[in-house]
Amino acid sequence: MSIVALDPAPPLQHDLFATSRWPRRPYCTDDLSAGVVIRSLRQAISRAYVQVNPPRMRVWALFDVDRPDAGASWMDADLPPPSWVTQNRTNGHAHLAYGLVAPVLVDGIEAREAPIRYLCAVESMMRAKLQADEGFGGLITKNPLHPLWRTLRGPVMGYELAELAEALPGIERHIPRRGRAGNVGLGRNVTLFEDTRQWAYREIRQYWGGGLDGWNAWLAACNGHALGRNGDFPVPLDPRECWWVAKSVAKWTWRNFTPGGFSRWQAARRRNRDLHEFLRSHYAQNR
């Protein structure tokens, strides 16, 4: 791959945050050890660290590379130039960000499995090629507008997933099968959502008829389950990401798995099962 020089970052201020795809009220902080707070986007972009992906959505694929030459790690890995790089001026460690032209919904009932699994494979292979930190959740990143970092921008602000995949030979073999998204990177979000969703379908009946108290108890139960499952990962997600997953599952099941809705869902499952059994039997008899 030909070498592409990255430019200094001041022009980022004119277009990087000029999009509705950013969180309206991101987490941010000047000191990670002191924790993060929620602020308006206008306030958050003055902090050293900021949340760049909205809840449940992947707009930026982020990688944490902890070595002195991290800013050039994409060239060593023969990858396309990142949208921007934020580098520690002291030790050279950096965060690399790749913008996605078509953001991917990564959890929630509306999420589509095929693009999530494709994104999992892309991020996983890029992480391996960059030798990036597998435990980096990407909830917040080094703010590219903050003077604490040396920030460079690439030639394009967004890529199609297929464009990134072109630099990843054999990616088809790395796309996870259904239910096997993995326990690192984005795979943790997907695994946690699927596990919490399946659990919620069984448990929601215990909270029917409880009104507001029932909803609060149900939301707490979903969050508790998600946090417990999160502890099984080699490198757990940030608890805030667990909360987003749990809240998404809790809201959907509370709205749709009412007693009447649950009965209709069970009936539909029985009809599908009966149809599959008929087709299987018919095929076996007529082979």
C-alpha atoms as a printed R data frame, in Angstrom:
    type eleno elety resid chain resno       x       y      z
1   ATOM     1    CA   MET     A     1   0.000   0.000  0.000
2   ATOM     2    CA   SER     A     2   1.353   3.435 -0.858
3   ATOM     3    CA   ILE     A     3   2.216   5.736  2.020
4   ATOM     4    CA   VAL     A     4  -0.311   8.529  2.599
5   ATOM     5    CA   ALA     A     5   0.772  11.417  4.780
6   ATOM     6    CA   LEU     A     6  -1.692  12.455  7.452
7   ATOM     7    CA   ASP     A     7  -2.345  16.160  7.878
8   ATOM     8    CA   PRO     A     8  -2.364  18.241 11.061
9   ATOM     9    CA   ALA     A     9  -5.796  18.329 12.635
10  ATOM    10    CA   PRO     A    10  -7.071  21.922 13.005
11  ATOM    11    CA   PRO     A    11  -9.459  21.547  9.998
12  ATOM    12    CA   LEU     A    12 -11.210  18.796 11.966
13  ATOM    13    CA   GLN     A    13 -12.962  21.459 13.980
14  ATOM    14    CA   HIS     A    14 -14.944  22.526 10.936
15  ATOM    15    CA   ASP     A    15 -16.426  19.159 10.029
16  ATOM    16    CA   LEU     A    16 -15.629  16.389 12.509
17  ATOM    17    CA   PHE     A    17 -18.322  17.339 14.996
18  ATOM    18    CA   ALA     A    18 -20.688  18.883 12.444
19  ATOM    19    CA   THR     A    19 -22.890  15.803 12.224
20  ATOM    20    CA   SER     A    20 -25.953  14.482 13.990
21  ATOM    21    CA   ARG     A    21 -24.327  11.053 14.204
22  ATOM    22    CA   TRP     A    22 -22.454  12.027 17.390
23  ATOM    23    CA   PRO     A    23 -23.975  11.486 20.842
24  ATOM    24    CA   ARG     A    24 -26.072  14.456 21.894
25  ATOM    25    CA   ARG     A    25 -24.844  14.160 25.482
26  ATOM    26    CA   PRO     A    26 -21.555  12.222 25.484
27  ATOM    27    CA   TYR     A    27 -19.553  10.902 28.373
28  ATOM    28    CA   CYS     A    28 -16.377  12.929 28.814
29  ATOM    29    CA   THR     A    29 -13.585  13.698 31.254
30  ATOM    30    CA   ASP     A    30 -10.191  15.318 31.605
31  ATOM    31    CA   ASP     A    31  -8.972  12.573 33.952
32  ATOM    32    CA   LEU     A    32  -9.917   8.935 33.441
33  ATOM    33    CA   SER     A    33  -9.040   8.053 37.029
34  ATOM    34    CA   ALA     A    34 -11.672  10.534 38.236
35  ATOM    35    CA   GLY     A    35 -14.434   8.906 36.161
36  ATOM    36    CA   VAL     A    36 -16.599  10.314 33.400
37  ATOM    37    CA   VAL     A    37 -19.550  12.704 33.356
38  ATOM    38    CA   ILE     A    38 -22.347  13.405 30.876
39  ATOM    39    CA   ARG     A    39 -22.299  16.808 29.209
40  ATOM    40    CA   SER     A    40 -23.750  18.416 26.113
41  ATOM    41    CA   LEU     A    41 -21.709  17.807 22.973
42  ATOM    42    CA   ARG     A    42 -20.678  21.457 22.954
43  ATOM    43    CA   GLN     A    43 -19.240  21.120 26.466
44  ATOM    44    CA   ALA     A    44 -17.853  17.608 25.995
45  ATOM    45    CA   ILE     A    45 -15.595  18.484 23.071
46  ATOM    46    CA   SER     A    46 -13.549  20.705 25.374
47  ATOM    47    CA   ARG     A    47 -12.532  17.672 27.487
48  ATOM    48    CA   ALA     A    48  -9.483  15.487 26.881
49  ATOM    49    CA   TYR     A    49 -11.540  12.297 26.518
50  ATOM    50    CA   VAL     A    50 -14.942  12.067 24.867
51  ATOM    51    CA   GLN     A    51 -17.511   9.460 23.802
52  ATOM    52    CA   VAL     A    52 -17.735   9.447 20.011
53  ATOM    53    CA   ASN     A    53 -20.153   6.588 19.235
54  ATOM    54    CA   PRO     A    54 -23.838   7.045 20.095
55  ATOM    55    CA   PRO     A    55 -25.364   4.348 22.304
56  ATOM    56    CA   ARG     A    56 -26.038   1.125 20.381
57  ATOM    57    CA   MET     A    57 -24.396   2.407 17.211
58  ATOM    58    CA   ARG     A    58 -20.965   2.124 15.586
59  ATOM    59    CA   VAL     A    59 -20.084   5.284 13.661
60  ATOM    60    CA   TRP     A    60 -16.348   5.143 14.377
61  ATOM    61    CA   ALA     A    61 -14.247   1.982 14.608
62  ATOM    62    CA   LEU     A    62 -11.659   2.747 17.291
63  ATOM    63    CA   PHE     A    63  -8.343   1.055 18.045
64  ATOM    64    CA   ASP     A    64  -5.937   1.586 20.938
65  ATOM    65    CA   VAL     A    65  -2.306   0.960 19.994
66  ATOM    66    CA   ASP     A    66   0.158   1.138 22.884
67  ATOM    67    CA   ARG     A    67   3.628   1.491 21.462
68  ATOM    68    CA   PRO     A    68   5.861   4.462 20.613
69  ATOM    69    CA   ASP     A    69   5.195   4.339 16.863
70  ATOM    70    CA   ALA     A    70   1.446   3.852 17.196
71  ATOM    71    CA   GLY     A    71   0.622   6.775 14.929
72  ATOM    72    CA   ALA     A    72   2.135   4.939 11.955
73  ATOM    73    CA   SER     A    73   0.891   1.470 12.915
74  ATOM    74    CA   TRP     A    74  -1.676   1.483 10.085
75  ATOM    75    CA   MET     A    75   1.155   1.677  7.528
76  ATOM    76    CA   ASP     A    76   3.013  -1.225  9.144
77  ATOM    77    CA   ALA     A    77  -0.241  -3.203  9.063
78  ATOM    78    CA   ASP     A    78  -0.883  -2.327  5.382
79  ATOM    79    CA   LEU     A    79  -4.275  -0.834  6.212
80  ATOM    80    CA   PRO     A    80  -6.044   2.208  4.764
81  ATOM    81    CA   PRO     A    81  -5.212   5.502  6.490
82  ATOM    82    CA   PRO     A    82  -7.412   6.215  9.496
83  ATOM    83    CA   SER     A    83  -9.878   9.087  9.523
84  ATOM    84    CA   TRP     A    84  -7.912  10.556 12.383
85  ATOM    85    CA   VAL     A    85  -5.215   9.632 14.876
86  ATOM    86    CA   THR     A    86  -4.840  11.034 18.384
87  ATOM    87    CA   GLN     A    87  -1.372  10.410 19.757
88  ATOM    88    CA   ASN     A    88   0.091  10.873 23.218
89  ATOM    89    CA   ARG     A    89   2.850  13.451 22.830
90  ATOM    90    CA   THR     A    90   4.947  11.815 25.563
91  ATOM    91    CA   ASN     A    91   4.969   8.085 24.799
92  ATOM    92    CA   GLY     A    92   3.626   7.929 21.235
93  ATOM    93    CA   HIS     A    93   0.665   5.692 22.113
94  ATOM    94    CA   ALA     A    94  -2.382   6.465 19.991
95  ATOM    95    CA   HIS     A    95  -6.038   5.911 19.224
96  ATOM    96    CA   LEU     A    96  -6.880   5.320 15.560
97  ATOM    97    CA   ALA     A    97 -10.396   6.091 14.319
98  ATOM    98    CA   TYR     A    98 -12.016   4.849 11.109
99  ATOM    99    CA   GLY     A    99 -15.301   6.526 10.217
100 ATOM   100    CA   LEU     A   100 -18.084   4.380  8.746
101 ATOM   101    CA   VAL     A   101 -20.120   5.889  5.906
102 ATOM   102    CA   ALA     A   102 -23.054   3.668  6.909
103 ATOM   103    CA   PRO     A   103 -23.177   3.412 10.714
104 ATOM   104    CA   VAL     A   104 -24.015  -0.027 12.111
105 ATOM   105    CA   LEU     A   105 -26.636  -0.573 14.819
106 ATOM   106    CA   VAL     A   106 -24.838  -2.980 17.129
107 ATOM   107    CA   ASP     A   107 -27.533  -3.911 19.635
108 ATOM   108    CA   GLY     A   108 -31.242  -3.566 20.065
109 ATOM   109    CA   ILE     A   109 -34.138  -5.483 18.593
110 ATOM   110    CA   GLU     A   110 -33.901  -3.450 15.371
111 ATOM   111    CA   ALA     A   111 -30.263  -4.429 14.816
112 ATOM   112    CA   ARG     A   112 -29.534  -6.645 11.798
113 ATOM   113    CA   GLU     A   113 -27.288  -9.602 12.424
114 ATOM   114    CA   ALA     A   114 -25.467  -9.773  9.068
115 ATOM   115    CA   PRO     A   115 -23.860  -6.286  9.198
116 ATOM   116    CA   ILE     A   116 -22.953  -6.793 12.862
117 ATOM   117    CA   ARG     A   117 -21.131 -10.038 12.132
118 ATOM   118    CA   TYR     A   118 -19.391  -8.411  9.157
119 ATOM   119    CA   LEU     A   119 -18.309  -5.483 11.330
120 ATOM   120    CA   CYS     A   120 -17.109  -7.916 14.009
121 ATOM   121    CA   ALA     A   121 -14.858  -9.598 11.469
122 ATOM   122    CA   VAL     A   122 -13.508  -6.300 10.097
123 ATOM   123    CA   GLU     A   123 -12.725  -4.887 13.531
124 ATOM   124    CA   SER     A   124 -11.248  -8.167 14.754
125 ATOM   125    CA   MET     A   125  -8.847  -8.505 11.807
126 ATOM   126    CA   MET     A   126  -7.878  -4.832 11.898
127 ATOM   127    CA   ARG     A   127  -7.222  -5.079 15.635
128 ATOM   128    CA   ALA     A   128  -4.962  -8.074 15.075
129 ATOM   129    CA   LYS     A   129  -3.047  -6.405 12.226
130 ATOM   130    CA   LEU     A   130  -2.575  -3.227 14.273
131 ATOM   131    CA   GLN     A   131  -1.636  -5.254 17.366
132 ATOM   132    CA   ALA     A   132  -4.159  -3.099 19.189
133 ATOM   133    CA   ASP     A   133  -5.448  -3.627 22.720
134 ATOM   134    CA   GLU     A   134  -8.160  -6.318 22.744
135 ATOM   135    CA   GLY     A   135  -9.581  -4.951 25.984
136 ATOM   136    CA   PHE     A   136 -10.225  -1.463 24.649
137 ATOM   137    CA   GLY     A   137 -13.986  -1.007 24.654
138 ATOM   138    CA   GLY     A   138 -13.993   2.307 22.837
139 ATOM   139    CA   LEU     A   139 -16.611   3.923 25.071
140 ATOM   140    CA   ILE     A   140 -14.537   7.101 25.084
141 ATOM   141    CA   THR     A   141 -11.416   8.064 23.189
142 ATOM   142    CA   LYS     A   142  -8.777  10.758 23.076
143 ATOM   143    CA   ASN     A   143 -10.563  13.903 21.903
144 ATOM   144    CA   PRO     A   144  -9.102  14.872 18.505
145 ATOM   145    CA   LEU     A   145  -9.763  18.558 19.199
146 ATOM   146    CA   HIS     A   146  -7.935  18.679 22.518
147 ATOM   147    CA   PRO     A   147  -4.430  20.208 22.609
148 ATOM   148    CA   LEU     A   148  -3.215  17.470 24.960
149 ATOM   149    CA   TRP     A   149  -2.898  15.150 21.956
150 ATOM   150    CA   ARG     A   150  -1.034  15.296 18.683
151 ATOM   151    CA   THR     A   151  -3.879  14.829 16.217
152 ATOM   152    CA   LEU     A   152  -3.579  13.999 12.523
153 ATOM   153    CA   ARG     A   153  -6.368  13.480 10.019
154 ATOM   154    CA   GLY     A   154  -6.523  11.146  7.068
155 ATOM   155    CA   PRO     A   155  -7.629  11.811  3.494
156 ATOM   156    CA   VAL     A   156 -11.212  10.571  4.040
157 ATOM   157    CA   MET     A   157 -13.561  10.807  7.009
158 ATOM   158    CA   GLY     A   158 -15.560   7.676  6.231
159 ATOM   159    CA   TYR     A   159 -15.223   4.218  4.672
160 ATOM   160    CA   GLU     A   160 -17.673   1.624  3.467
161 ATOM   161    CA   LEU     A   161 -17.129  -1.648  5.339
162 ATOM   162    CA   ALA     A   162 -16.321  -3.268  1.997
163 ATOM   163    CA   GLU     A   163 -13.491  -0.771  1.469
164 ATOM   164    CA   LEU     A   164 -11.915  -1.734  4.793
165 ATOM   165    CA   ALA     A   165 -12.448  -5.417  4.010
166 ATOM   166    CA   GLU     A   166 -10.418  -5.073  0.798
167 ATOM   167    CA   ALA     A   167  -7.321  -4.693  2.966
168 ATOM   168    CA   LEU     A   168  -8.184  -7.860  4.909
169 ATOM   169    CA   PRO     A   169  -7.596 -10.942  2.728
170 ATOM   170    CA   GLY     A   170  -9.649 -13.956  3.737
171 ATOM   171    CA   ILE     A   171 -12.066 -11.982  5.866
172 ATOM   172    CA   GLU     A   172 -14.927 -14.289  4.872
173 ATOM   173    CA   ARG     A   173 -13.357 -17.027  7.000
174 ATOM   174    CA   HIS     A   174 -13.368 -14.730 10.041
175 ATOM   175    CA   ILE     A   175 -17.038 -13.694  9.981
176 ATOM   176    CA   PRO     A   176 -18.467 -15.254 13.157
177 ATOM   177    CA   ARG     A   177 -21.305 -17.713 12.866
178 ATOM   178    CA   ARG     A   178 -24.656 -16.920 14.429
179 ATOM   179    CA   GLY     A   179 -24.446 -16.897 18.206
180 ATOM   180    CA   ARG     A   180 -20.631 -16.866 18.152
181 ATOM   181    CA   ALA     A   181 -19.682 -13.222 17.947
182 ATOM   182    CA   GLY     A   182 -16.809 -13.635 20.389
183 ATOM   183    CA   ASN     A   183 -15.720 -12.301 23.748
184 ATOM   184    CA   VAL     A   184 -13.533  -9.353 22.735
185 ATOM   185    CA   GLY     A   185 -14.190  -6.090 20.937
186 ATOM   186    CA   LEU     A   186 -17.636  -5.622 19.420
187 ATOM   187    CA   GLY     A   187 -18.296  -9.341 19.875
188 ATOM   188    CA   ARG     A   188 -18.841  -8.729 23.590
189 ATOM   189    CA   ASN     A   189 -21.708  -6.323 22.891
190 ATOM   190    CA   VAL     A   190 -23.363  -8.778 20.534
191 ATOM   191    CA   THR     A   191 -22.886 -11.758 22.852
192 ATOM   192    CA   LEU     A   192 -24.184  -9.798 25.828
193 ATOM   193    CA   PHE     A   193 -27.250  -8.603 23.916
194 ATOM   194    CA   GLU     A   194 -28.126 -12.093 22.653
195 ATOM   195    CA   ASP     A   195 -27.692 -13.662 26.087
196 ATOM   196    CA   THR     A   196 -29.745 -10.951 27.836
197 ATOM   197    CA   ARG     A   197 -32.450 -11.083 25.169
198 ATOM   198    CA   GLN     A   198 -32.908 -14.863 25.473
199 ATOM   199    CA   TRP     A   199 -32.957 -14.613 29.266
200 ATOM   200    CA   ALA     A   200 -35.514 -11.778 29.166
201 ATOM   201    CA   TYR     A   201 -37.965 -13.753 27.020
202 ATOM   202    CA   ARG     A   202 -38.217 -16.310 29.826
203 ATOM   203    CA   GLU     A   203 -38.182 -14.000 32.827
204 ATOM   204    CA   ILE     A   204 -40.505 -11.156 31.783
205 ATOM   205    CA   ARG     A   205 -43.629 -13.032 32.944
206 ATOM   206    CA   GLN     A   206 -42.625 -12.610 36.591
207 ATOM   207    CA   TYR     A   207 -43.000  -8.831 36.281
208 ATOM   208    CA   TRP     A   208 -46.343  -8.569 34.467
209 ATOM   209    CA   GLY     A   209 -48.999  -6.436 36.118
210 ATOM   210    CA   GLY     A   210 -46.613  -4.542 38.361
211 ATOM   211    CA   GLY     A   211 -47.133  -1.087 36.857
212 ATOM   212    CA   LEU     A   212 -44.331   1.406 37.433
213 ATOM   213    CA   ASP     A   213 -42.874  -0.645 40.277
214 ATOM   214    CA   GLY     A   214 -42.859  -3.692 38.017
215 ATOM   215    CA   TRP     A   215 -41.056  -1.773 35.270
216 ATOM   216    CA   ASN     A   216 -38.406  -0.471 37.662
217 ATOM   217    CA   ALA     A   217 -37.866  -3.956 39.044
218 ATOM   218    CA   TRP     A   218 -37.694  -5.399 35.514
219 ATOM   219    CA   LEU     A   219 -35.156  -2.809 34.366
220 ATOM   220    CA   ALA     A   220 -33.019  -3.512 37.427
221 ATOM   221    CA   ALA     A   221 -33.268  -7.265 36.806
222 ATOM   222    CA   CYS     A   222 -32.141  -6.894 33.174
223 ATOM   223    CA   ASN     A   223 -29.231  -4.698 34.219
224 ATOM   224    CA   GLY     A   224 -28.226  -7.149 36.945
225 ATOM   225    CA   HIS     A   225 -28.272 -10.057 34.494
226 ATOM   226    CA   ALA     A   226 -26.225  -8.112 31.926
227 ATOM   227    CA   LEU     A   227 -23.653  -7.089 34.535
228 ATOM   228    CA   GLY     A   228 -23.351 -10.683 35.746
229 ATOM   229    CA   ARG     A   229 -22.858 -12.025 32.207
230 ATOM   230    CA   ASN     A   230 -20.379  -9.243 31.510
231 ATOM   231    CA   GLY     A   231 -18.194 -10.568 34.314
232 ATOM   232    CA   ASP     A   232 -17.668 -13.770 32.314
233 ATOM   233    CA   PHE     A   233 -15.761 -11.961 29.572
234 ATOM   234    CA   PRO     A   234 -11.947 -12.045 29.753
235 ATOM   235    CA   VAL     A   235 -12.017  -8.250 29.551
236 ATOM   236    CA   PRO     A   236 -15.478  -6.986 30.588
237 ATOM   237    CA   LEU     A   237 -17.301  -4.123 28.929
238 ATOM   238    CA   ASP     A   238 -17.679  -0.817 30.701
239 ATOM   239    CA   PRO     A   239 -20.763  -1.030 32.984
240 ATOM   240    CA   ARG     A   240 -22.342   1.851 31.049
241 ATOM   241    CA   GLU     A   241 -22.352  -0.249 27.892
242 ATOM   242    CA   CYS     A   242 -24.014  -3.061 29.849
243 ATOM   243    CA   TRP     A   243 -26.667  -0.559 30.907
244 ATOM   244    CA   TRP     A   244 -27.422   0.391 27.295
245 ATOM   245    CA   VAL     A   245 -27.821  -3.249 26.336
246 ATOM   246    CA   ALA     A   246 -29.984  -4.028 29.371
247 ATOM   247    CA   LYS     A   247 -32.205  -0.976 28.856
248 ATOM   248    CA   SER     A   248 -32.723  -1.808 25.177
249 ATOM   249    CA   VAL     A   249 -33.798  -5.373 25.991
250 ATOM   250    CA   ALA     A   250 -35.925  -4.313 28.945
251 ATOM   251    CA   LYS     A   251 -37.855  -1.666 26.974
252 ATOM   252    CA   TRP     A   252 -38.583  -3.945 24.028
253 ATOM   253    CA   THR     A   253 -39.726  -6.923 26.082
254 ATOM   254    CA   TRP     A   254 -41.797  -4.738 28.424
255 ATOM   255    CA   ARG     A   255 -43.576  -3.159 25.456
256 ATOM   256    CA   ASN     A   256 -44.010  -6.288 23.323
257 ATOM   257    CA   PHE     A   257 -44.110  -9.244 25.720
258 ATOM   258    CA   THR     A   258 -47.413  -8.338 27.347
259 ATOM   259    CA   PRO     A   259 -49.609 -11.309 28.336
260 ATOM   260    CA   GLY     A   260 -51.561 -11.005 25.067
261 ATOM   261    CA   GLY     A   261 -48.465 -10.376 22.984
262 ATOM   262    CA   PHE     A   262 -46.656 -13.293 24.598
263 ATOM   263    CA   SER     A   263 -49.535 -15.653 23.755
264 ATOM   264    CA   ARG     A   264 -49.484 -14.535 20.117
265 ATOM   265    CA   TRP     A   265 -45.703 -14.989 20.001
266 ATOM   266    CA   GLN     A   266 -46.001 -18.528 21.400
267 ATOM   267    CA   ALA     A   267 -48.725 -19.375 18.895
268 ATOM   268    CA   ALA     A   268 -46.580 -18.091 16.011
269 ATOM   269    CA   ARG     A   269 -43.654 -20.197 17.212
270 ATOM   270    CA   ARG     A   270 -45.878 -23.291 17.369
271 ATOM   271    CA   ARG     A   271 -47.142 -22.653 13.823
272 ATOM   272    CA   ASN     A   272 -43.569 -22.265 12.548
273 ATOM   273    CA   ARG     A   273 -42.491 -25.425 14.356
274 ATOM   274    CA   ASP     A   274 -45.443 -27.393 12.953
275 ATOM   275    CA   LEU     A   275 -44.673 -26.131  9.449
276 ATOM   276    CA   HIS     A   276 -41.011 -27.118  9.749
277 ATOM   277    CA   GLU     A   277 -41.990 -30.578 11.006
278 ATOM   278    CA   PHE     A   278 -44.408 -31.035  8.085
279 ATOM   279    CA   LEU     A   279 -41.811 -29.966  5.516
280 ATOM   280    CA   ARG     A   280 -39.162 -32.198  7.057
281 ATOM   281    CA   SER     A   281 -41.529 -35.179  7.074
282 ATOM   282    CA   HIS     A   282 -42.710 -34.481  3.526
283 ATOM   283    CA   TYR     A   283 -39.138 -34.238  2.275
284 ATOM   284    CA   ALA     A   284 -38.162 -37.487  4.020
285 ATOM   285    CA   GLN     A   285 -41.092 -39.371  2.469
286 ATOM   286    CA   ASN     A   286 -40.471 -38.131 -1.069
287 ATOM   287    CA   ARG     A   287 -36.704 -38.407 -1.401
